[in-house]
Amino acid sequence: MKKTKVFEVFACCVEAITQGILINQVSTTDKEFHFQNWFESRLRGIGILFDKSGRNSYPDFTLVKFTEGYEIKGLAWPGRESTYDCNSQVPTGYHNGREVFYVFGRYPKAEDGGKEYPVIDLVICHGDFLNADHEYIHKNKNVKGFGSYGDIMIRDRKMYVAPTPFAVAQGLTGTRTLLVPKSWEPSKGFKPVGEIVRVESTNLVVGYEFDLKTNSLSPKTVPNPAAGKNHGFIAYRIESDSNKAVSLNPDPKIVNREEDDG
């Protein structure tokens, strides 16, 4: 059995939800930390030692005695749920020697929920469920010499927009679900509620070109040497929780927000 704390972490989050432990609103302008603070309290509650990263570090929490980290993604609901901004770090299941898990929690919008509000549904997934590439390293670059006097720099600051588990799979709404690689053995007290196989694409984007005259962006692709490779994942829940089946969304509608293109 793979040595991991994710089953215990997931179980303590589910227990808090069922006990009605609410998210406390930090401020109406800084919604990023509402759910993150809630999750931190769960780690402290079961005595797991962790390091908390800085505001722009990745992942948000790294465990001390286990080589795994947790990236927190709170989503106001109803609202944007098919995609999320990755803040200059492409999702991955392995980073800096650690397994990485993504924690998605949906909660009412602040103006609807007041100072405290519940976690509507929860998904903790291994990062490979979102992207199985472990080799890509994010870097920001720049080009100098732009403008009529040649003294303006163009900074290429990449942002990534990835699908959430709610876009990739169906059966997650209103439930509490853990998604891990198929080869992992579950801890006692968990039941499988579905299997999802993600298949690698035919081509890989390895670059892009932006035309400053036409404002057009063109991708550069190469054949994916792992095209067609399957990555299997099992959806688990606590035994006493819902039996609602989880399966691959046959027609995921992953549409970026308008401002992502402008």
C-alpha positions in Angstrom: 0.0 0.0 0.0 1.4 3.4 -0.9 2.4 5.5 2.1 0.2 8.6 2.0 -1.8 10.8 4.3 -4.3 11.9 1.7 -7.0 9.4 2.9 -6.7 10.7 6.5 -6.7 14.3 5.3 -9.8 13.7 3.2 -11.6 11.9 6.0 -11.0 14.8 8.4 -12.4 17.2 5.8 -15.5 15.1 5.3 -16.0 14.9 9.1 -15.8 18.7 9.4 -18.4 19.1 6.7 -20.8 16.7 8.2 -20.4 18.3 11.6 -21.3 21.7 10.0 -17.9 23.4 10.6 -18.2 26.5 8.5 -15.8 28.6 6.4 -15.2 32.0 8.1 -15.0 34.9 5.7 -11.7 36.7 5.9 -12.8 39.7 3.9 -15.0 40.4 0.9 -11.9 41.4 -1.2 -9.6 38.5 -0.4 -11.7 35.4 -1.1 -8.6 33.3 -1.8 -7.9 32.5 1.8 -11.5 31.7 3.0 -11.3 28.0 2.1 -7.5 27.8 2.6 -7.9 28.7 6.2 -10.6 26.2 6.6 -8.4 23.5 5.2 -5.5 24.5 7.4 -7.6 24.1 10.5 -8.4 20.5 9.4 -4.6 19.7 9.2 -4.0 21.2 12.6 -7.0 19.3 14.0 -5.5 15.9 13.3 -2.0 16.9 14.2 -0.3 16.7 10.8 2.9 18.7 10.7 3.1 20.9 7.7 4.8 24.0 6.2 2.6 26.8 4.9 3.9 28.4 1.7 4.0 32.1 0.9 1.3 33.8 -1.0 2.8 33.0 -4.4 4.5 29.7 -3.6 3.4 26.3 -4.7 1.9 24.1 -3.3 0.0 25.9 -0.5 0.8 23.3 2.1 3.7 20.8 2.2 3.7 18.0 4.8 6.8 17.5 6.9 7.0 13.8 7.5 5.4 12.8 4.1 6.5 13.8 0.7 3.2 15.3 -0.4 1.7 18.8 -0.8 -1.7 20.3 -1.1 -2.8 23.1 -3.4 -6.1 24.7 -2.4 -8.7 25.9 -4.8 -11.9 27.5 -3.4 -14.7 28.0 -5.8 -17.7 30.3 -5.2 -21.0 28.6 -6.2 -23.0 29.3 -8.3 -20.3 30.7 -10.5 -17.3 29.7 -12.6 -16.9 25.9 -12.1 -15.5 24.4 -15.4 -12.1 26.1 -15.2 -9.8 27.8 -12.8 -6.7 30.0 -13.1 -3.5 28.3 -12.1 -1.6 31.4 -11.2 1.6 30.7 -13.2 1.9 27.1 -12.1 0.6 24.4 -14.4 -1.1 21.6 -12.5 0.9 18.5 -11.9 0.9 15.4 -9.7 4.6 15.6 -8.8 6.6 18.7 -7.9 9.9 19.2 -6.2 10.0 15.6 -5.1 6.5 15.6 -3.7 3.1 14.1 -4.7 0.7 17.0 -5.2 -3.0 16.9 -4.4 -5.6 19.5 -5.4 -8.3 20.4 -2.9 -11.4 21.9 -4.5 -14.1 23.2 -2.3 -17.3 25.0 -3.4 -19.2 27.3 -1.1 -21.9 30.0 -1.5 -20.8 33.4 -2.8 -19.8 35.8 0.0 -22.7 38.2 -0.5 -25.1 35.2 -0.3 -23.4 33.4 2.6 -22.6 36.2 5.0 -19.7 35.9 7.4 -19.8 32.1 7.6 -20.9 29.6 5.0 -20.7 25.8 4.4 -18.7 23.7 2.1 -21.2 22.6 -0.5 -19.1 19.9 -2.1 -15.5 18.7 -1.9 -13.1 17.1 -4.3 -9.5 16.1 -3.4 -7.7 14.8 -6.5 -4.2 13.7 -7.3 -2.6 16.3 -9.6 -2.1 13.7 -12.3 -5.9 13.7 -12.7 -5.6 17.3 -14.1 -2.2 16.9 -15.9 0.1 13.9 -15.9 3.2 15.8 -17.2 5.9 16.0 -14.6 8.7 17.5 -16.8 7.5 21.0 -17.7 9.1 23.8 -15.7 7.4 27.2 -15.7 9.6 30.2 -16.4 8.8 33.8 -17.3 10.8 35.4 -20.0 11.0 38.8 -21.7 11.9 40.5 -25.0 13.6 43.8 -25.1 13.7 46.5 -27.8 9.9 47.0 -28.3 8.4 50.4 -29.1 9.4 53.3 -31.3 12.5 54.1 -29.2 13.4 50.5 -28.7 13.5 50.8 -24.9 10.3 48.9 -23.9 10.4 45.4 -22.6 7.7 42.8 -23.3 7.3 40.4 -20.4 5.9 37.0 -21.2 4.1 36.0 -18.0 2.3 32.8 -18.6 -1.1 32.0 -17.0 -2.7 28.6 -17.2 -6.4 27.9 -17.2 -7.1 24.3 -16.4 -10.4 22.3 -16.1 -11.7 21.6 -12.6 -12.7 18.0 -11.6 -16.3 19.2 -12.0 -15.7 19.6 -15.7 -13.8 16.4 -16.2 -16.1 14.1 -14.3 -19.8 13.8 -13.5 -21.3 12.7 -10.1 -19.2 15.2 -8.0 -21.8 17.8 -7.4 -23.1 17.9 -3.8 -20.8 15.1 -2.7 -17.4 14.6 -1.1 -15.0 12.6 -3.3 -11.4 11.6 -3.4 -9.7 10.8 -6.7 -6.4 8.9 -6.6 -4.4 6.7 -9.1 -5.9 3.3 -9.7 -2.9 1.5 -8.4 -3.2 2.9 -4.9 -4.9 0.9 -2.2 -7.5 2.7 -0.1 -7.5 3.0 3.7 -10.0 1.2 5.8 -13.4 2.8 5.8 -13.4 3.9 2.1 -15.5 2.6 -0.8 -15.0 3.0 -4.5 -17.8 4.9 -6.4 -16.3 5.0 -9.9 -13.4 4.7 -12.2 -12.1 7.3 -14.6 -9.6 6.8 -17.4 -8.0 9.9 -18.9 -6.3 9.4 -22.2 -3.3 11.4 -23.4 -3.9 13.6 -26.4 -2.5 13.1 -30.0 -0.4 16.3 -30.0 1.5 18.4 -27.4 1.8 22.2 -27.4 5.5 22.9 -27.1 5.4 26.6 -28.0 3.5 29.5 -29.3 4.0 32.7 -31.3 2.3 36.0 -30.8 2.0 38.5 -33.7 2.0 42.0 -32.4 0.5 43.4 -35.6 -2.5 41.2 -35.8 -2.7 40.3 -32.1 -3.0 36.6 -33.0 -1.6 33.8 -31.0 -0.5 30.6 -32.7 0.4 27.3 -31.0 3.3 25.1 -32.0 2.6 21.4 -31.6 4.4 18.1 -31.9 3.1 14.5 -31.9 2.7 13.2 -28.3 5.0 10.1 -27.9 2.6 8.9 -25.3 -0.5 9.5 -27.4 -3.4 7.2 -26.3 -1.8 6.3 -23.0 -4.4 5.6 -20.3 -4.2 7.1 -16.8 -6.7 5.4 -14.5 -8.1 6.9 -11.3 -10.5 5.6 -8.7 -13.1 7.8 -7.0 -13.5 7.0 -3.3 -15.9 8.1 -0.6 -16.3 7.4 3.1 -18.3 4.2 3.5 -21.2 6.0 5.2 -21.3 8.7 2.5 -23.3 8.9 -0.8 -23.2 6.0 -3.4 -23.6 8.5 -6.2 -21.5 7.2 -9.1 -18.6 9.1 -10.6 -17.7 8.8 -14.2 -15.9 10.6 -17.0 -17.9 13.5 -18.4 -18.7 12.4 -22.0 -19.0 16.0 -23.3 -17.0 18.3 -21.0 -17.8 21.9 -21.8 -14.5 23.6 -20.8 -14.9 27.2 -21.9 -12.5 29.9 -20.8 -13.8 33.1 -19.4 -14.0 36.0 -21.9 -11.3 37.9 -20.0 -8.8 35.1 -20.5 -8.7 35.9 -24.2 -8.5 39.7 -23.8 
